[in-house]
Amino acid sequence: MRADGRDKEESEAPAAAKQDQNYPQNVVMYSYFYYLKETFMSKKYTSLPPLQGQVFTLLQNNPKTPLSTFELRRHGIASPSQAISKLKNRGIVIE
């Protein structure tokens, strides 16, 4: 119990909620593309699940998406279209 009468957990909750609201989207995108790189580029699987196939189709149709392009470049891929090509060249089916 704190001097103001609130429990420690209560006083930390608003700060945690504020942190979640300000959580940068690029961290989520970085994690997603890192997962794709490690999982699918290593050929552990031969096809993408439908949802990921839809995401890649969306990126391919909108290759100038700034956040996605930036995150792909972190993995040495110049554009989302190049990521699609690399995956297809490895025999991965993209729906």
N, C-alpha and C positions, 0 to 999 in steps of 0.2 A: 504494500500500500504506500502510495506517495503522499507527500505533505498536502497536496490539493484534494486528497480523498479518492483519487482514481487508482485502479490497479495499474501495474506496469504494462500489462498487455493492452489495456484500453488506451493508454497514452501512445503506444507504438502503432496501433491499428491505423489511425489516419495517415501517418507517415508512410506506412506500407502501401495503403491504397493510392496515395499520391505517387509513390514510386512506380506502381503498376501502370498508372495512367500515363506517366512520362517514359515508360519503357520504350526504347527506340525500336522502330519497326525494322531497321536494318539488321539488328541482332537476330530477329526472327528469320529474316530472309537469309542471312549468312548461315544460320544453323541449318535451314532447309537445303540450301545449295551445297553445304558441306556434306550433309547426309546423302544427297543425290550423288555427289562426286565419289564419296567413299563406298557407297552401296552399289550404284549402277555402273559407274565407270570401272569398277574393279571386276565387273562381270559376275557378280555373285548371283544375279538374276538375269533372265533373258528377256523379260518384258516388264514394262512399267504398269503398276496398278492403274485402273481407269482414271482416278482422280489426278494422279501425277501426270498421266498422259494429257489430261485436259489442261493442266497448268502449263505444260510444255507447249501445247498447241496455242494457248493464249499468248505465251511469250513469243512464240514464233510469229504469230499474227501481229504482234505489237513489239517489234524488235527495239524500239527506242524507249522502252520503259526505263526511266533513269535508275531507279533503285535496283531493279533486276540486273541491268547491264553492269552497274557498278559492282554488285556482288559477284557476278560471273567473272569479271575481270580479276577479282582477287584470286581466282582459281586458274588464271592464265587463259581464260576463254574471252575472246574479244566481244562477242555478242550472243544473245540468246539463240539466234539462228545457228551460230557455230556450235553451240552446245547440242542442239538437235542433231546436227550433222555428225558430230563426234559420237553421240549415242547410237545413231543409226549405223555408222560405220563399224561399231562394235557388235552389231547384230541385235541390238535391243529394239524391240517392237514398241513403237509409240502410237497409241490409239488416237 
